[in-house]
Amino acid sequence: MIEEAVSEARGASGGLPANRTASRTVAVWDLPLRLWHWALAVCVSTAWFTPPVYDSLHRIVGYAVLALLAFRLVWGVWGSRYSRFRMVGARLRAAPSYLWNLRRGMTGRYIGLNPAGTLMLVALLLSLAVSAISGALSVTVTFFGVWWIEDTHAVASDAVMVLVVLHVVGVVLMGLMQRENLIRAMFTGRKRIRGHQ
């Protein structure tokens, strides 16, 4: 949470700034993770709008999504501090109470993903995996035309788009509640911390 960021700021500067209310930033999202995030956004958007007219392009971006998911699993183990999956279990357990507290505007302060963001990450990764794998299977000799594979692909793909919309809405709302541009943070890789917290 915020304590992690403050300790990082101390380590980087040798102490907290004289003005304890001044805003500072800390590196959170590394370049590979940011490139992954935006490449995935492009691939998912392209996949959604291409079938069945541009079937070849749809397949290409589907395979790209599989490659991106594989990279994310690797980066979740060996990536930088906030890219790793080490806090996923704890944040998922905290998600119900976190979402409940959001009703009263209690957002907490997390430098990496908050519990709601962690829940969204897991839901998106799982639904993307089901969508991409079922899509890849549907063009194989064994599973071509198999109804449950095609239905699974359709339902999972719809679920991905619903989750994407919820993700964007959640990022915007959380940014407004915390007075922070979270979209910019995914471009720059840096998030704001407050020295007095």
N, C-alpha and C positions, 0 to 999 in steps of 0.2 A: 504494500500500500504506500501511502505518502512517506512513511518512515524510511522505506527503501530508497526513495528518491532523495530525501534530505541527507541520508548517510552518504549517498553517491555524490551529492553536491559538496558535502564537507570534504570527502576524499579528493575531489577534483580541485578544490580551491584552498584547502588547508583550514577551512572554517566557514561558518555562515557569514553572509554579507552583513555589513554594518546596519543597513536598512533591512530589518527582519521581515518587513511586509513587502519587499520588492519581489516581483515575479522573476523567476529564473526558468531556464529550460534544461531538460535532461534528455540525452539520447535514449530512445525507447525502441523504435522499430528500425532494424538494420536494413541496409540496401537490398539484400536478397529477399527479405520478407516483403518489403514494399513493392519490389518488382513482381514478386509472386502474386500479391494481392491485386495489382492492377492488370496483370496478364490474365488472371483468373476472371476478373470482371469482364474483360474484353471477350474472352473465349465463351463464357456463359451467355453473354448478350448475343454474340454471334450465333451460338448454337440454338438459342431460343428463336431467332428470327429467320433462320435458314431453311428448316425442313418445310415441305418436301421438295421445294423448287430447286434449292442449291444443295442437293444431297451430298455431293462430294465435299463441299466446304463444311457441311454439318459433321461429317465423319472426321475430317481433319481436326476440327476444333474439339470434337469429342475425345479423340486420342490425346490431344494437347492437354485437356482437362485431366485425363488419367495420369499423364506425365507430371503435371503440376501437383496433383494430389500425392504422388509418390515423393516428389521433392519436399512437400510440406511435412510428410511423416519423417523423413530424414532430418529436416531442419528442426523439427520439434524435439529431436533427441540431441543433435550436435550443433544447433544454431546458437545465436547469442542469448543472453540472459532472458529477455522478454519474448523470445521466439520459442523457447522450450516449453514442453508440456508438463513441467514438473509441478505446477500449481493447479492443473486442470481438475483433479479429484476434489481438492479442498474448495475450489471456487464453485464447482457444480453443487456440492453440498450446501454452500452458502446461497445459491441462486434463489430458492424459494423465499427466504426471509428478505433477501436483497430486493426482489421484485415487489414484495409486500410493502417494504419501507419506501419504495419509490412513490407510492400513493401520497405520502406526506412530504415529498420532496427531499427525502434523505438519500443522497446519492453515494455517500462515502467518497473517498478520494483514492483512486487506484492509478498507479503509473502505467502498468500493463493493462491487460483486459480486466474489467470488473466482472463479477459473477454473471451478470446478464450477457455480457459480451462473450464470456467463455461458453455459456450455454448455447449462444448463437453459433459460435465457431464449431462446436461439436455437431450441432444439428445440421449446419451447412456441409461440413465435411462428410458426414454420413449420407445425407441425401444426394450430394454430388457423386459420391462413390457408387451408390445404388444406380443413379441415373446413367453415369458413364459406363459402368460395367454391363448393365443390362442393354445399353445401346450398342456396345461393342459385341455382345453376345448375339444380338438380333441380326447381325449381318454375317454370322458364321453359318456354315452348312448345317450344323447340328441344330441350331436354334432359330434359323430363319423362318419367320411366319408362325412361330409358337406364340399362342395368344397371351400366356401369362408373362412371357418375357416382354412382349410389346406393351402390355398393360402396366407392368412394373415400371418400364421406362417412361411411359406417359405420366403416370402418377408421381413418380419421383421427380421428373422434370418440372411438373407443375408445383410440387412442394418446394423445389429449389427457388423458383421465381417468387413464391409467396414469402419464403424466408429472406430473399434478397430485398424485397420491398420492406419487410419488417426491420431488416438490418439497417437500411438507409434511414428509415423513419426513426429508429432507435438512436442512431448516431447523431442525427439532427437534434432530436429532443434532449439527449444527454448533453450535447454541446451547448444548447440554450440554458439548461438547468445549471451547468457548471461554468457558464460563460467562457467557453473554450472552443476554438475551432478544431474539432477532432478530424475533420476532413483534411485540413492543412497538415495536421500531424502525420497523416498517412502519406503525405508527399514529402515532408521534410524529415520525418523520422523522430522529431523532437516534440515533447509535451511540456507544458508549463507546470512548474511547482511553485508553491508559496513558502517563503522562508519561515513564516510564523507558524506554520502548521506542524 
